[in-house]
């Protein structure tokens, strides 16, 4: 099955400038599988999204089909994906004036 991954501008240098990357995964796949395949095809993206323990970095947000993998019924990297799922990797935004 194919999954579409949206790459933020800050990580596009690791995938030839592509804004969107198609990743092939097995049926009944998880977000962890997508990240493994993404790492194999585009080294550099995953290293900046995951920490040394293989968990999503605190300053990175990941959404699957519009839902945060950190909130609600989602299960982090074990979030199940269906064919045609869309994954968004987004750097967190912080700071500003009070």
Secondary structure by P-SEA (a helix, b strand, c coil): cbbbbbbccccccccccccbbbbbbcccccaaaaaaaaaaaccaaaaaaccccccccccbbbbccccccccccccccccccccbbbbbbbcbbbbbcc
